[in-house]
Amino acid sequence: MGGMYRSDREPVWAVVFTGGRTQPGTIKPDEGERHPYSVLDCHPKREAILPYVLYIQKILRRRPFLIKNLENVMRKFLQSLELFEENERKKLAIFTALTFSQKLSGLPLETVFQPLLKDNLVAKGLVLSFITDFFKEYLVDNSLDDLISILKRGKMEDNLLDFFPSARRSAECFSEHFTKEGLLALVEYHEKKIFEVKLKEMKSSLTTQIAEETDVSEVIETAKQRVKDANLPDVEVVRILWDVLMDAVQWSGKNQQQNANAALRQSQVGDKI
């Protein structure tokens, strides 16, 4: 066994996943005997899949140099999701989530998220289905903050809509999908993040206009349009204008202060915004 680990490492992981060797560079089964004890042959339940994760963890503790080979095999499998049956994809998603729940040493998050972003996989909805199963399983043992942390490290926190087919790539579809899947905390997090981005964009736009001594009517029109487009509450608009005013008072000339003051006064008139 030791010799096989050293000279033929990736097939070892293929056996764990599929019960046998795979053809070089593919996930297709190679000729030869296959055994029934593998990730893809077990039930799509965490209690059935967890023992395989723990087994791999033990191997990696003794032979940490094998992590790169595991990474290669997982990338190959994730890039080939369309070749698996639906229940097999679910098993892979559960397995992948458990590897991070169990903190499988050395497995980089890019190994999971980046291979999934193949256009054909995303377009077919396979990625959304996979990542939904991944999120649900990961959140069994971990908090939303933990999930956001791995998304950040995997460079996906700001790109969650990339998991959706292009026709469904909207905040509304995100909320609808994950609400239906019972991941309300994730929906609330995403809505809050979008809200904060819109506020930041509005503040930046108004700050620029006031710094350039834009006519106050244009500043107000910008604020009104932002409110309409982003559905921002009046209280937030007033707060942003107040922040812009304070910045103008601290850093800017008299004309800019007057513009900010005028914008703030007009924003407090009900029919203006």
C-alpha atoms as one frame of an Amber mdcrd trajectory, in Angstrom:
protein
   0.000   0.000   0.000   2.819   2.414   0.855   4.321   2.022  -2.619   0.981
   2.730  -4.245   0.585   5.940  -2.241   3.945   7.173  -3.412   3.784   6.263
  -7.085   0.086   6.161  -7.883  -1.560   8.632  -5.564  -4.573  10.040  -7.380
  -6.133   6.615  -8.084  -6.192   6.042  -4.323  -8.607   8.943  -3.919 -10.589
   7.822  -6.963 -11.135   4.484  -5.228 -12.436   6.278  -2.123 -14.896   8.243
  -4.256 -15.983   5.678  -6.838 -14.930   2.261  -5.546 -12.345   1.761  -8.278
  -9.744   3.395 -10.459 -10.703   5.949 -13.086  -9.284   6.398 -16.556  -6.428
   8.929 -16.654  -7.669  12.514 -16.819 -11.347  11.546 -16.546 -13.918  10.337
 -14.032 -14.823   7.340 -16.201 -14.378   3.998 -14.430 -11.339   2.027 -15.461
 -11.557  -1.665 -16.160 -11.096  -3.899 -13.179 -12.770  -4.930  -9.980 -14.763
  -2.369  -8.034 -15.841  -2.541  -4.428 -19.167  -1.244  -3.048 -17.650   0.886
  -0.300 -17.229   4.391  -1.676 -18.655   7.887  -1.371 -20.744   7.543  -4.527
 -22.141   4.152  -3.514 -23.320   5.114  -0.042 -26.557   6.828   0.967 -26.719
  10.609   0.396 -26.732  11.260   4.136 -24.100  12.841   6.347 -23.942   9.840
   8.689 -23.077   7.606   5.727 -20.527   9.982   4.187 -18.795  11.296   7.319
 -16.786   8.071   7.891 -15.105   8.563   4.496 -14.145  12.116   5.423 -12.702
  10.937   8.739 -10.845   8.134   6.954  -9.279  10.623   4.537  -8.424  12.879
   7.457  -6.487  10.050   9.111  -4.581   9.347   5.906  -3.670  13.013   5.464
  -2.399  13.297   9.026   0.027  10.491   8.302   0.769  11.487   4.702   0.108
  15.242   4.332   1.829  15.282   0.941  -1.270  13.550  -0.479  -3.428  16.672
  -0.090  -2.413  17.972  -3.519  -3.544  14.755  -5.135  -6.870  14.911  -3.318
  -7.232  18.494  -4.502  -6.650  17.408  -8.113  -9.211  14.617  -7.896 -11.850
  16.849  -6.310 -11.301  19.533  -8.927 -11.692  16.947 -11.673 -14.929  15.645
 -10.153 -16.421  19.097  -9.579 -15.658  20.157 -13.139 -17.547  17.090 -14.343
 -20.776  17.398 -12.360 -22.899  16.836 -15.459 -21.524  13.290 -15.720 -22.956
  12.317 -12.332 -26.501  11.405 -11.403 -28.447  13.848  -9.233 -28.056  11.788
  -6.060 -24.327  11.390  -6.768 -23.943  15.161  -7.052 -25.690  15.485  -3.712
 -23.244  13.019  -2.160 -20.330  15.024  -3.535 -21.828  18.227  -2.110 -22.293
  16.658   1.319 -18.792  15.200   1.207 -17.314  18.560   0.222 -19.171  20.402
   2.983 -18.029  17.847   5.550 -14.397  18.230   4.493 -14.595  21.875   5.561
 -16.704  21.195   8.640 -14.041  18.705   9.721 -11.308  21.157   8.684  -9.592
  18.674   6.420  -6.046  19.956   6.626  -4.662  21.880   3.696  -7.579  21.641
   1.258  -7.843  25.108  -0.348 -11.292  26.610  -0.810 -10.507  27.598  -4.381
 -10.523  23.865  -5.113 -14.255  23.844  -4.480 -15.604  27.148  -5.692 -13.547
  27.980  -8.771 -14.020  24.682 -10.690 -17.775  25.038 -10.244 -17.912  28.237
 -12.262 -17.786  26.545 -15.658 -20.374  28.226 -17.862 -22.078  25.018 -18.956
 -22.433  23.744 -15.383 -23.849  27.061 -14.180 -26.234  27.349 -17.142 -27.727
  23.911 -16.447 -28.410  24.806 -12.816 -26.106  22.040 -11.607 -23.882  24.444
  -9.710 -26.782  26.084  -7.894 -28.110  22.684  -6.852 -24.653  21.574  -5.690
 -23.885  24.752  -3.769 -27.327  24.687  -2.125 -26.671  21.179  -0.808 -23.194
  22.316   0.235 -24.543  25.329   2.169 -27.275  23.317   3.882 -24.889  20.603
   4.990 -22.172  23.007   6.120 -24.637  25.003   8.221 -25.634  21.902  10.187
 -22.403  22.144  12.189 -21.347  25.720  11.510 -22.691  29.244  11.839 -23.523
  31.645   9.039 -20.411  33.618  10.020 -18.360  30.466   9.434 -19.938  30.053
   6.002 -19.275  33.681   5.089 -15.689  33.224   6.240 -15.049  30.316   3.872
 -16.798  32.182   1.058 -14.451  35.111   1.657 -11.406  32.866   1.636 -12.707
  31.216  -1.507 -13.149  34.665  -3.102 -16.891  34.125  -3.556 -18.497  36.287
  -0.864 -19.212  39.132  -3.298 -20.072  36.837  -6.198 -22.788  34.543  -4.891
 -25.009  35.307  -7.871 -22.369  33.696 -10.109 -23.697  30.330  -8.922 -27.026
  31.117 -10.626 -27.813  30.658 -14.332 -27.613  34.027 -16.089 -31.398  34.282
 -16.530 -31.863  33.984 -12.755 -28.928  36.120 -11.660 -30.807  38.668  -9.551
 -31.298  39.515  -5.892 -34.955  38.514  -6.199 -34.119  35.045  -7.525 -31.463
  34.635  -4.834 -33.975  35.424  -2.096 -36.675  33.253  -3.621 -34.405  30.240
  -4.074 -32.711  30.198  -0.680 -35.911  31.091   1.170 -37.517  28.047  -0.430
 -34.513  25.980   0.691 -34.873  27.211   4.269 -31.672  29.278   4.347 -33.305
  32.464   5.623 -30.191  33.672   7.445 -28.251  33.597   4.173 -31.044  35.505
   2.426 -31.038  38.186   5.136 -27.254  38.451   4.959 -27.343  38.893   1.180
 -30.114  41.493   1.316 -28.229  43.454   3.965 -25.051  43.328   1.901 -26.838
  44.604  -1.206 -28.462  47.356   0.860 -25.084  48.452   2.223 -23.577  48.501
  -1.264 -26.414  50.707  -2.533 -25.979  53.099   0.386 -22.240  53.273  -0.237
 -22.775  53.969  -3.936 -25.281  56.705  -3.154 -22.974  58.371  -0.651 -20.077
  58.253  -3.101 -22.187  59.775  -5.863 -23.518  62.601  -3.685 -20.093  63.313
  -2.210 -18.664  63.677  -5.710 -21.443  66.009  -6.803 -21.117  68.259  -3.769
 -17.320  68.310  -4.058 -17.728  69.428  -7.669 -20.185  72.126  -6.513 -22.968
  70.642  -8.613 -26.220  72.574  -8.564 -28.329  71.534  -5.602 -31.267  70.587
  -7.829 -29.072  67.978  -9.525 -27.931  66.639  -6.163 -31.545  66.246  -5.091
 -32.449  64.606  -8.398 -29.615  62.118  -7.937 -30.834  61.310  -4.437 -34.405
  60.859  -5.664 -33.297  58.548  -8.466 -31.161  56.463  -6.109 -34.068  56.137
  -3.699 -36.330  55.027  -6.529 -33.853  52.534  -8.010 -32.685  51.038  -4.735
 -35.884  51.379  -2.708 -33.997  53.100   0.101 -35.894  54.352   3.170 -35.998
  58.115   3.723 -34.232  57.837   7.064 -31.189  56.299   5.384 -31.151  58.982
   2.704 -31.207  61.730   5.324 -28.433  59.962   7.230 -26.289  59.737   4.100
 -26.843  63.398   3.275 -25.955  64.286   6.841 -22.711  62.305   6.538 -21.943
  64.050   3.260 -22.685  67.391   4.908 -20.318  66.641   7.775 -17.601  65.695
   5.304 -18.196  68.917   3.390 -18.013  70.982   6.579 -14.773  69.314   7.585
 -12.938  69.230   4.277 -14.591  71.538   1.774 -15.140  75.159   0.920 -18.105
  77.376   1.703 -19.987  76.689  -1.543 -19.823  72.927  -1.018 -21.118  73.331
   2.530 -24.016  75.407   1.231 -24.858  72.768  -1.374 -24.820  70.013   1.239
 -26.965  72.108   3.597 -29.467  72.835   0.861 -29.643  69.171  -0.153 -30.203
  68.127   3.436 -32.979  70.693   3.946 -34.760  69.659   0.775 -34.410  65.957
   1.556 -36.454  66.530   4.692 -39.408  67.847   2.715 -41.751  64.910   2.154
 -42.512  65.506  -1.496 -38.876  65.966  -2.467 -37.716  62.371  -1.861
